[in-house]
Amino acid sequence: MKKYGVLGTGDVARVIASKLVELGNEVMMGSRSAANEKATAWARENGERASNGTFADAAAFGEVVFNCVKGVHALEALGLAGADNLRGKILVDQSNPYVYRDGHISLDPAYSGDTCLGEEVQRFLPETKVVKTLNFIGSVMMTNPGELAEAPTAFYCGNDAGAKEAVKGILNAFGWTDTFDMGDISMSRYTEMLGAFWVPLFGQLGTMHWGFRLVTDLK
C-alpha cells in the first residue's frame, strides 16, 4: 500500500483517485480549498482510505502525486502544492494546455513551438521527478484499457529512469499491458499534441472508448 496525492477534482482526477483506492492505496484528493464539495463527496464515497485537503495537503501526503488539473492552470496549482512538498517525489503529469474555440482544440501558444507543458512543469519543479503519461486518452479509458478489443499503447516520458519504471508499474496496475517509453520530458510535446485527437474522434465516434496502438515491424 502506498500513499498518493491527486491534484484536481475533475473527471480525470476522480477516475485516477478511485482506481488507486480500489488497488488498496491511501489517496488524498487536493484542490484550492480543503472544503471543496467535489473532493469532499469523492472522499466520502470512497471509504476510509480516501481523504481530501488542499493542493499542499495532497502534495505533502502523497509518496507519488498525480497532476490532474487543467493544463492552463497546472503551474498555478503546482505552485500552491508547493515545491517543498514535491521535492524528490514522482509527479505523474496528466495535464494538457488546451484552448477550445469554435469547435476545435489547439495548444495554448505559451506551450507550443520550442517548449511544452511537460517541460515547463519540470523546469518549475527541478527537484521533482516529472513523468508525463495518460494525457493522450479520454478519462474513461485511463484505468480500463482492457475494455478494448485490442491492447492500446500507454506512452510515457520523463528524465528520470527510475521514476519512469515506477510509473510503468502503475500503468501495469491500471491494466496497461502495452507501454512505450518515449524518452525524456521533451517528448511531452508529442503526447500533448496527440491528446488533441479526442475532439475529432469523439465527434465522429460519439464515445471516448478508444485508444492508440503502436504497431511496428519489430519482432
C-alpha positions as CSV (number, residue, x, y, z in Angstrom):
1,M,0.0,0.0,0.0
2,K,1.3,3.5,-0.9
3,K,0.1,7.0,-0.3
4,Y,-0.9,9.0,-3.3
5,G,-1.8,12.6,-3.8
6,V,-4.2,13.6,-6.6
7,L,-4.3,17.3,-7.6
8,G,-7.7,18.2,-9.1
9,T,-11.3,17.3,-8.8
10,G,-12.5,16.8,-12.4
11,D,-13.2,13.6,-14.3
12,V,-9.5,12.7,-14.7
13,A,-8.8,13.2,-11.0
14,R,-11.8,11.2,-9.8
15,V,-11.0,8.3,-12.2
16,I,-7.4,8.1,-11.1
17,A,-8.0,8.6,-7.4
18,S,-10.8,6.0,-7.4
19,K,-8.7,3.4,-9.1
20,L,-5.8,4.0,-6.7
21,V,-8.1,3.4,-3.8
22,E,-9.5,0.3,-5.5
23,L,-6.0,-1.0,-5.7
24,G,-5.7,-0.8,-1.9
25,N,-3.8,2.5,-1.6
26,E,-4.5,5.6,0.6
27,V,-5.3,8.6,-1.5
28,M,-5.8,12.3,-0.8
29,M,-7.5,14.5,-3.4
30,G,-6.3,18.1,-3.4
31,S,-8.0,21.3,-4.5
32,R,-7.7,25.0,-3.8
33,S,-10.0,24.6,-0.7
34,A,-10.0,21.8,1.8
35,A,-13.8,22.2,1.8
36,N,-14.2,21.6,-1.9
37,E,-17.6,20.0,-2.5
38,K,-16.4,17.6,-5.2
39,A,-13.4,16.4,-3.3
40,T,-15.4,16.0,-0.1
41,A,-18.0,14.0,-1.9
42,W,-15.4,11.8,-3.6
43,A,-13.7,11.1,-0.2
44,R,-17.0,10.2,1.4
45,E,-17.9,7.8,-1.4
46,N,-14.6,6.0,-1.5
47,G,-14.2,4.9,2.1
48,E,-11.6,5.1,4.9
49,R,-8.6,5.1,2.6
50,A,-9.9,8.3,0.8
51,S,-9.4,11.8,2.1
52,N,-9.3,15.3,0.8
53,G,-7.5,18.6,1.5
54,T,-5.7,21.5,-0.2
55,F,-3.3,21.1,-3.1
56,A,-0.5,21.5,-0.5
57,D,-2.1,18.8,1.8
58,A,-2.3,16.3,-1.0
59,A,1.2,17.0,-2.3
60,A,2.7,16.5,1.2
61,F,0.6,13.4,1.8
62,G,1.5,11.5,-1.4
63,E,4.6,9.5,-1.9
64,V,3.6,9.8,-5.6
65,V,1.5,12.7,-6.8
66,F,-0.7,12.9,-9.9
67,N,-1.3,16.3,-11.5
68,C,-4.8,16.1,-12.9
69,V,-5.7,19.8,-13.1
70,K,-6.4,21.6,-16.4
71,G,-3.2,22.3,-18.2
72,V,-3.7,26.0,-18.4
73,H,-3.9,26.1,-14.6
74,A,-1.2,23.5,-13.9
75,L,1.7,25.7,-12.9
76,E,-0.5,27.8,-10.6
77,A,-1.8,24.6,-8.9
78,L,1.7,23.2,-8.6
79,G,2.8,26.5,-7.0
80,L,0.0,26.1,-4.5
81,A,1.0,22.5,-3.9
82,G,4.5,23.7,-3.0
83,A,7.9,22.7,-4.3
84,D,9.0,21.6,-0.9
85,N,6.1,19.1,-0.7
86,L,7.0,17.7,-4.1
87,R,10.8,17.6,-3.7
88,G,12.3,14.3,-4.6
89,K,8.9,12.7,-5.4
90,I,7.4,11.4,-8.6
91,L,4.9,13.7,-10.2
92,V,2.7,12.0,-12.8
93,D,1.7,14.8,-15.1
94,Q,-1.5,14.2,-17.0
95,S,-2.3,17.8,-17.9
96,N,-2.6,19.3,-21.4
97,P,-2.6,23.0,-22.2
98,Y,-5.6,23.1,-24.5
99,V,-7.6,26.0,-25.7
100,Y,-11.1,25.3,-27.1
101,R,-12.5,27.6,-29.7
102,D,-15.2,27.3,-32.5
103,G,-15.5,23.5,-32.0
104,H,-11.7,22.9,-32.3
105,I,-8.9,22.3,-29.9
106,S,-5.3,23.7,-30.0
107,L,-2.3,24.1,-27.7
108,D,-2.0,27.3,-25.8
109,P,0.6,29.3,-27.6
110,A,2.6,29.5,-24.4
111,Y,3.2,25.8,-24.6
112,S,3.9,25.2,-28.2
113,G,6.9,25.7,-30.5
114,D,10.1,25.3,-28.6
115,T,8.6,24.0,-25.4
116,C,5.6,22.2,-23.9
117,L,3.8,22.0,-20.6
118,G,5.6,18.9,-19.5
119,E,8.9,20.6,-20.0
120,E,7.7,23.7,-18.2
121,V,6.4,21.7,-15.2
122,Q,9.9,20.0,-14.9
123,R,11.6,23.4,-15.1
124,F,9.2,24.8,-12.5
125,L,9.9,21.8,-10.2
126,P,13.6,20.9,-10.9
127,E,13.9,18.7,-7.8
128,T,10.8,16.7,-8.7
129,K,10.8,13.6,-11.0
130,V,8.1,14.5,-13.6
131,V,6.7,11.7,-15.8
132,K,4.2,12.5,-18.4
133,T,1.5,9.9,-19.3
134,L,-2.2,9.2,-19.8
135,N,-2.7,12.7,-21.3
136,F,-3.3,11.2,-24.7
137,I,-6.6,9.4,-24.0
138,G,-10.0,10.1,-22.5
139,S,-10.5,9.7,-18.8
140,V,-12.9,6.8,-19.2
141,M,-10.1,4.7,-20.6
142,M,-7.2,5.7,-18.4
143,T,-7.8,2.8,-15.9
144,N,-9.8,0.5,-18.2
145,P,-7.7,-0.2,-21.3
146,G,-8.7,-3.9,-21.1
147,E,-12.2,-2.9,-22.2
148,L,-11.0,-2.5,-25.8
149,A,-10.8,-5.3,-28.3
150,E,-7.1,-4.9,-28.7
151,A,-4.5,-3.6,-26.2
152,P,-3.8,0.1,-26.7
153,T,-0.4,1.6,-26.0
154,A,0.4,3.7,-23.0
155,F,3.1,6.3,-23.9
156,Y,5.2,7.9,-21.2
157,C,8.2,10.1,-20.9
158,G,10.5,11.7,-18.3
159,N,14.1,12.5,-17.4
160,D,14.5,10.0,-14.5
161,A,14.8,6.3,-15.5
162,G,13.8,5.1,-12.0
163,A,10.7,7.3,-11.9
164,K,9.6,6.1,-15.4
165,E,10.0,2.5,-14.3
166,A,7.8,3.2,-11.2
167,V,5.2,4.9,-13.4
168,K,5.3,1.9,-15.8
169,G,4.4,-0.3,-12.8
170,I,1.4,2.0,-12.0
171,L,0.3,1.8,-15.7
172,N,0.5,-2.0,-15.5
173,A,-1.6,-2.0,-12.3
174,F,-4.2,0.1,-14.2
175,G,-4.4,-2.6,-16.8
176,W,-2.0,-1.4,-19.5
177,T,-0.2,-4.4,-20.9
178,D,1.5,-2.4,-23.8
179,T,3.7,0.5,-22.7
180,F,6.2,2.6,-24.6
181,D,8.9,4.8,-23.2
182,M,9.1,7.9,-25.4
183,G,12.3,9.3,-23.9
184,D,12.9,12.4,-21.9
185,I,10.4,15.0,-20.8
186,S,10.7,17.0,-24.0
187,M,8.7,14.1,-25.7
188,S,5.7,15.6,-23.9
189,R,5.4,17.8,-26.9
190,Y,4.1,14.9,-28.9
191,T,1.8,13.3,-26.4
192,E,0.3,16.7,-25.7
193,M,-0.5,17.1,-29.4
194,L,-1.7,13.5,-29.6
195,G,-4.2,14.2,-26.8
196,A,-6.0,16.7,-29.0
197,F,-7.3,13.8,-31.2
198,W,-10.1,13.3,-28.6
199,V,-12.1,16.2,-30.1
200,P,-12.4,15.0,-33.7
201,L,-12.6,11.3,-32.7
202,F,-15.3,11.9,-30.2
203,G,-17.2,14.0,-32.8
204,Q,-17.0,11.0,-35.3
205,L,-17.5,8.1,-32.8
206,G,-19.7,9.7,-30.2
207,T,-17.7,7.8,-27.5
208,M,-14.3,8.0,-25.7
209,H,-13.9,4.2,-25.6
210,W,-10.9,4.1,-28.0
211,G,-7.2,4.2,-27.8
212,F,-4.0,4.4,-29.8
213,R,-1.9,1.3,-30.5
214,L,1.7,1.4,-31.7
215,V,2.3,-1.2,-34.4
216,T,5.9,-1.7,-35.7
217,D,7.8,-4.2,-37.8
218,L,9.9,-5.1,-34.8
219,K,9.6,-8.7,-33.6
